[in-house]
């Protein structure tokens, strides 16, 4: 048993239980957004790995109002939940890429729900300005707000390949503004991007871990049907991590992450109906159990981080 309960790292579940006194669940929300990588401002194709759902494949339909999406999400969780507190997770596409009036409306509708204790807003650093930060700051006075930035990698060649559409300076500027506004930031990283070595990935981990961030999401690269990455892989096959390789890489990453940074995700699971590779990732329970088993064999690391 470590100082973080039953996990040998600072998990989101542990953080939320400490903050709210019980288990808290995320409900994915589609706020009716698009993305500058899709509407032509930067590109029309989206990021190379992104599904047609804009990474919001587990969200309810945007045809429902935010309140109804929350109620629908609660029903989906009814059989496994043990508490009555939820995070409204604005996940699909770029969730600050709209007029200020639209942002105020959907965010306010979410935090006004009696069972919602916080907002998690996934976005791009090039879609954050002072007016948006002021809005988020005002919301943060009422209920917890954190912003999730999809960095994916620190390396410019990989960023160009995945069509990210902004540079590190843009990321750092947005992070600095959010820090000054006391808004917690979670950074998304993808492990296993084509042509990145283990050393490249660990360099990205060290870079992000050196910043003033609340958390990290470590996401295994998924190849999904209908994406440009799937087409690229078909024409230019590259090495896809095996489960053992991923677990070894993941633990090497976590060993470098300071103990104050919350790990919001350590693998991720793509929609099974869309998942092409790696198929082993479709069995999330087996993957997580295997990760925990491998942690137990790394006694030197566990001893360094535990009480």
PyMOL commands that set and color helices and strands:
alter all, ss='L'
color gray80, all
select helices_A, chain A and resi 12-20+66-77+100-111+125-127+130-140+156-161+168-180+198-209+228-235+243-256+279-282+284-297+299-305
alter helices_A, ss='H'
color red, helices_A
select strands_A, chain A and resi 24-29+85-90+116-123+144-152+184-191+215-220+223-224+262-265+275-277
alter strands_A, ss='S'
color yellow, strands_A
deselect
rebuild
show_as cartoon
